[in-house]
Amino acid sequence: MTKIKVIIPAYNEGDSIANVVNDIPDIVEEVIVVNNNSSDATEINARNAGATVLRENRKGYGYACLKGMEHVANQEEKPDIIVFLDGDYSDYPEQLLELIEPIEKENIDMVIGARSAAFREKGAMTPQQVFGNWLATTLMKWIYGAKFTDLGPFRAIKYDKLLAINMQDKTYGWTVEMQIKALKQKFTYCEIPMKYRKRIGVSKVSGTVKGTIMAGYKIIMLIFKYSIR
């Protein structure tokens, strides 16, 4: 049976995290919530929902994801697949079964859950998010020949492939770093259109002008950085 672990970085997602954990299919062996220096009930609510809870006090999406990976690396039994998922309940965790299907049935290395406009609740993504995704994926197409349409955080990757790409980014560039490195190492990949709804609470990135600018800058810089390596 395929061994699957889910890593959820979470910063002040106390109102949503239990919903996310509870909706993850039972096929998942372990749900790992990384409390990224939250000041609310994220940690206790995640633990009460049955998740393994880790603490990462250095703020940053990548820091939290790396903390989850470190936890997995220290375990004796390694998973076959790692799924990354946000803690804001904007994705539909039950769609994890669809997300991992290309890996299980077609031996695909990485699958991105694409926040397709056709299945996206109105207002679920801000105009700057939509534009940022378009710009980033267009640059990746021009530079790397990529076929991505989204940098969606709901994604699945074979565990050995995740280790092979040696993830480094600590903040906003986590998703694009993974996709670029997968391209450079010629991993097989695909996208699965996913439903997407308005998040619970306010986004820590797209919900602020500073967060939007910083994330956009970091993503574009990473795209060009890896193009010259």
HUVENBEL-V925616 format. One record per residue. PSI is psi as a letter, one per 40 degrees, with the letter a starting at -180 (* if undefined). NEAR is the number of other C-alpha atoms within 10 Angstrom. D_FIRST is the distance of its C-alpha to the first C-alpha in Angstrom with 1 decimal. Layout:
PSI&NEAR&D_FIRST / PSI&NEAR&D_FIRST
//
This chain:
h&5&0.0 / h&12&3.8 / h&15&6.3 / h&21&9.4 / i&23&12.9 / h&24&16.0 / h&26&19.5 / h&27&22.5 / h&27&26.0 / h&28&28.5 / h&27&32.3 / f&22&34.2 / f&28&31.6 / d&22&32.4 / e&16&33.1 / d&20&29.8 / d&28&27.1 / d&23&26.3 / d&18&25.9 / d&22&23.5 / d&26&21.3 / d&16&21.5 / e&14&20.6 / h&17&17.2 / i&13&14.5 / e&9&12.8 / d&13&9.3 / h&17&10.7 / d&13&10.5 / h&17&14.1 / h&23&17.0 / h&26&19.7 / h&30&23.2 / h&30&25.8 / h&26&29.2 / g&25&31.5 / f&18&34.8 / i&18&34.9 / e&12&38.0 / a&13&36.7 / f&14&34.2 / d&25&31.1 / d&27&29.9 / d&16&30.7 / d&20&29.3 / d&28&26.0 / d&17&25.7 / d&12&26.9 / e&15&24.1 / e&16&21.5 / i&23&20.9 / h&17&21.3 / h&19&24.7 / i&18&26.1 / h&17&29.6 / h&20&30.9 / e&14&34.6 / h&13&35.3 / h&15&35.2 / h&21&33.3 / d&22&30.2 / d&20&29.2 / d&22&30.1 / d&28&27.7 / d&26&24.8 / d&21&25.6 / d&21&25.7 / d&26&22.1 / d&20&21.1 / d&11&23.2 / d&13&21.4 / d&19&18.0 / d&14&19.8 / e&9&21.2 / i&9&18.0 / d&7&17.0 / h&9&13.2 / i&15&12.8 / i&19&10.4 / d&17&9.4 / h&24&11.4 / h&25&14.4 / h&24&16.1 / h&24&19.8 / h&27&21.6 / i&23&25.2 / e&29&26.4 / e&26&29.2 / f&23&27.4 / d&22&28.6 / i&24&25.2 / g&17&23.2 / d&21&20.0 / e&15&18.6 / e&17&18.7 / d&24&15.8 / d&13&13.7 / d&14&16.4 / d&26&16.5 / e&28&13.0 / d&15&13.3 / d&19&15.4 / d&21&13.1 / d&14&10.2 / d&8&12.8 / e&10&15.7 / f&13&14.6 / i&18&17.0 / d&23&17.4 / h&27&18.7 / h&24&19.2 / h&27&22.1 / h&27&22.6 / h&24&26.3 / g&27&28.6 / h&17&30.3 / d&15&33.8 / d&11&33.2 / e&13&30.6 / h&19&32.2 / i&15&34.3 / h&12&37.9 / e&11&38.7 / d&15&35.1 / h&19&35.8 / i&13&39.2 / d&11&41.3 / d&15&41.0 / d&18&37.2 / d&13&37.4 / d&13&40.0 / d&21&38.2 / d&19&35.0 / d&16&37.2 / d&17&39.2 / d&19&36.2 / d&22&34.3 / d&18&37.6 / d&16&38.4 / d&23&35.0 / d&14&35.7 / d&10&39.1 / d&13&38.3 / e&16&34.8 / f&12&34.6 / i&16&31.6 / e&15&30.6 / i&20&29.5 / e&21&31.1 / i&23&29.9 / f&25&29.0 / h&21&26.8 / e&19&25.1 / h&24&22.0 / i&23&19.9 / i&28&16.5 / i&25&16.4 / i&22&14.3 / d&22&14.8 / d&14&16.7 / d&17&18.8 / d&19&19.7 / d&12&21.0 / d&12&22.8 / e&17&24.9 / g&11&26.2 / h&17&26.8 / d&13&30.2 / h&20&31.6 / e&16&32.3 / b&18&33.5 / e&21&33.7 / e&24&32.6 / d&23&28.9 / d&22&27.6 / d&23&30.1 / d&21&29.6 / d&19&25.9 / d&21&26.8 / d&19&29.8 / d&17&28.1 / d&20&25.3 / d&17&28.2 / d&13&30.1 / e&11&27.2 / f&10&26.6 / i&15&23.0 / i&14&21.9 / i&21&21.9 / i&17&22.5 / i&20&23.5 / h&18&22.4 / h&18&25.3 / i&22&24.7 / i&19&26.9 / h&23&28.8 / i&18&31.3 / h&17&33.9 / i&17&32.6 / h&15&33.6 / a&14&36.4 / h&13&37.9 / h&15&36.2 / e&13&36.9 / c&16&37.1 / e&19&38.3 / e&14&40.1 / i&12&42.7 / d&11&45.0 / d&12&44.3 / d&15&40.6 / d&18&40.7 / d&14&43.1 / d&16&41.3 / d&18&37.9 / d&22&39.5 / d&14&41.4 / d&16&38.4 / d&22&36.2 / d&17&39.1 / d&13&40.0 / d&16&36.5 / d&21&36.4 / d&13&39.7 / d&10&39.0 / e&14&36.0 / d&13&38.0 / e&6&40.5 / *&6&38.2
//
